[in-house]
Amino acid sequence: MTDGKSHSMPEESDGDSLHAPEVGTVVASDTREAQRLAAVAAGKKASIPVVQDLRRAGFDVVAIQDLYQKKWEYQTAIPILLKWLPVVSDPLAKWQIVAALRTRWAKPMAAAPLVREFRSDGSRKWEIADVLCVVADASVLDDIVELVKDPASGDARQMLTLCLGEIKDPRSVETVALLLHDEAVAGHAVIAAGKLKAVSLRPLIEPYLDDPRAWVRAEARKSLARLDRSARS
């Protein structure tokens, strides 16, 4: 006998639906992977003339990054890389050139071209500034001082601050003194101050011994120790 009401049984779960990813998540993941593969393919295509140029110069490369990943001596490749740096527009291929310039063999000839790239490239400023720390010298110091003071340089100001520590010059000391009052880069300025070994910066470093950031406190101790060693020598 029925009570006249319609009774429906609940649908059974197949067990997989509880753990299956959302369709939108899968599609988004697939799209990102497709975009990544497309970017890699475009970068490889854009780097072909650079690779061909390097091979003609005697470098048995398949990709630009072979120069540094295989730990070769490639001093004679630097002019080739610098020739192509302003020509290549593909982001990945350009980054491979920039990364290959992160070597003492490119100092200082790569400094000015990299400054120009920094000014024109909005997506790789931090990486370019990192390479400048290796290749820059006093010939581009005025540029670095200008860029490190410019808020438009964004997070790359951190690396530009470190660059100042690699260039022993009164202008570096003066700029680092200013940056020690800039919260956005003060920790990096502490590092640069120690590398410059400028005793005049000691009073500006000492307050960072009590900084709430552990890494800044540690760098302050290191920098002050450097100043002490420099004063004794």
C-alpha positions in Angstrom: 0.0 0.0 0.0 1.2 3.5 -0.8 0.5 6.7 1.0 -0.2 8.4 -2.4 2.9 10.4 -2.2 5.7 10.1 -4.8 8.9 8.8 -3.4 12.2 9.1 -5.2 15.3 7.3 -4.3 18.5 9.5 -3.9 20.9 9.2 -6.8 23.9 7.1 -6.0 27.3 8.6 -6.3 29.8 6.8 -8.6 32.5 7.5 -6.0 34.7 9.4 -8.4 32.8 12.6 -8.5 33.8 13.4 -4.9 37.4 13.6 -5.9 37.2 14.7 -9.5 38.6 18.2 -10.2 36.3 20.9 -11.3 36.1 21.1 -15.1 37.0 24.8 -15.0 40.2 24.0 -13.0 41.2 21.3 -15.6 40.6 23.7 -18.5 42.5 26.5 -16.9 45.5 24.2 -16.1 45.5 22.9 -19.7 45.3 26.4 -21.0 48.3 27.5 -18.9 50.3 24.5 -20.0 49.5 25.2 -23.7 50.5 28.8 -23.2 53.8 27.7 -21.6 54.6 25.3 -24.4 53.8 28.0 -27.0 56.1 30.4 -25.2 58.9 27.9 -25.2 58.4 27.1 -28.9 58.4 30.8 -29.7 61.5 31.4 -27.6 63.3 28.5 -29.3 62.4 29.9 -32.8 63.5 33.4 -31.9 66.9 32.2 -30.6 67.7 30.3 -33.8 69.7 33.1 -35.4 71.6 33.7 -32.2 72.5 30.0 -31.9 73.6 30.0 -35.5 75.8 33.0 -35.0 77.3 31.3 -31.9 77.9 28.1 -33.8 79.7 30.0 -36.6 82.0 31.4 -33.9 82.9 27.8 -32.9 80.5 27.2 -30.0 78.8 23.8 -30.2 75.5 25.1 -28.8 71.9 23.9 -29.3 70.5 26.7 -27.1 71.9 30.0 -25.8 71.9 28.7 -22.2 74.4 26.0 -23.2 77.1 28.6 -22.9 76.8 28.8 -19.1 75.0 25.5 -18.3 77.9 23.6 -19.8 80.4 25.8 -17.9 82.4 26.8 -21.0 84.7 29.7 -21.3 82.9 32.0 -23.7 84.6 35.3 -23.6 84.5 35.6 -27.4 80.7 35.0 -27.3 80.0 38.2 -25.4 80.1 40.5 -28.5 77.7 38.2 -30.3 75.3 38.2 -27.3 75.5 42.0 -27.1 74.8 42.3 -30.9 71.6 40.3 -30.5 70.4 41.7 -27.2 68.6 44.8 -28.6 67.4 42.8 -31.7 65.6 39.9 -30.1 62.2 40.8 -28.9 60.9 37.4 -27.7 60.8 37.5 -23.9 62.3 34.0 -23.3 65.0 34.3 -25.9 66.0 37.8 -24.6 66.1 36.4 -21.1 68.5 33.6 -22.2 70.8 36.3 -23.6 70.6 38.4 -20.4 71.4 35.3 -18.3 74.4 34.4 -20.4 75.8 37.9 -19.8 75.9 37.3 -16.1 79.7 36.6 -16.2 82.8 38.6 -15.4 83.7 38.3 -19.0 80.9 40.7 -19.9 82.3 43.4 -17.5 82.0 46.3 -18.3 81.1 46.0 -21.9 77.6 44.7 -21.2 76.8 47.3 -18.5 75.5 50.1 -20.8 73.5 47.8 -23.1 71.9 46.2 -20.0 71.0 49.6 -18.6 69.2 50.4 -21.9 67.4 47.1 -21.6 66.4 47.9 -18.0 64.8 51.1 -19.1 62.9 49.5 -22.0 62.0 46.1 -20.5 59.1 46.2 -18.1 59.0 42.5 -17.3 62.6 41.6 -16.5 63.9 44.5 -14.5 64.8 42.4 -11.4 66.8 39.9 -13.5 68.6 42.6 -15.5 69.5 44.4 -12.3 70.9 41.1 -10.9 73.2 40.8 -13.9 74.2 44.4 -13.6 75.6 43.6 -10.2 78.1 41.4 -11.9 79.0 43.5 -15.0 78.5 47.2 -13.9 81.3 49.6 -13.1 81.6 53.3 -12.5 80.8 54.1 -16.2 77.1 53.4 -15.5 77.0 54.4 -11.9 75.0 57.6 -12.6 72.4 55.5 -14.4 72.2 53.0 -11.5 71.8 55.9 -9.0 69.0 57.4 -11.0 67.2 54.1 -11.4 67.5 53.0 -7.8 65.8 56.2 -6.7 63.0 55.8 -9.2 59.9 54.1 -7.7 59.1 52.9 -11.2 62.0 50.4 -10.9 59.8 48.5 -8.5 61.3 45.5 -6.7 64.4 45.7 -9.0 65.5 48.6 -6.7 66.6 45.9 -4.3 69.1 44.5 -6.7 70.2 47.9 -7.9 71.0 48.8 -4.3 73.2 45.7 -4.1 74.9 46.9 -7.3 76.0 50.0 -5.5 78.0 47.8 -3.1 80.0 46.4 -6.0 81.1 49.9 -7.3 83.6 51.5 -4.9 82.9 55.2 -5.5 81.9 58.2 -3.3 78.6 58.4 -5.3 77.8 54.8 -4.2 78.4 55.7 -0.5 76.3 58.8 -0.8 73.4 57.0 -2.4 73.5 54.0 0.0 73.4 56.5 2.9 70.1 57.8 1.5 68.8 54.3 0.9 69.4 53.3 4.5 66.4 55.5 5.3 64.2 53.9 2.6 62.2 51.1 4.1 61.7 49.4 0.7 65.4 48.7 0.2 67.0 49.4 3.6 67.9 45.8 4.2 69.7 45.6 0.9 71.4 48.9 1.6 72.8 47.4 4.8 74.5 44.7 2.7 75.8 47.3 0.2 77.1 49.5 3.0 79.2 46.6 4.4 80.7 45.8 0.9 81.6 49.5 0.5 83.4 49.4 3.8 82.6 53.1 4.3 83.1 53.8 8.1 81.0 56.9 7.7 77.9 54.6 7.3 78.4 52.9 10.6 75.9 55.1 12.5 73.3 54.4 9.8 73.8 50.6 10.0 73.8 50.2 13.8 70.0 50.8 14.2 69.4 47.7 12.1 70.9 45.5 14.8 67.4 45.8 16.4 65.4 45.4 13.2 62.4 43.1 13.5 63.6 41.2 10.5 66.1 38.5 11.4 67.9 38.5 8.1 68.4 42.3 8.3 69.8 42.0 11.9 72.2 39.3 10.6 73.3 41.4 7.6 73.8 44.4 10.0 76.2 42.4 12.1 78.1 41.2 9.0 78.4 44.7 7.6 79.6 46.2 10.9 82.2 43.4 11.2 83.4 44.3 7.8 83.8 47.9 8.8 85.7 46.8 11.9 88.1 44.6 9.8 88.6 47.4 7.3 89.4 49.9 10.0 92.0 47.6 11.5 93.8 46.9 8.2 
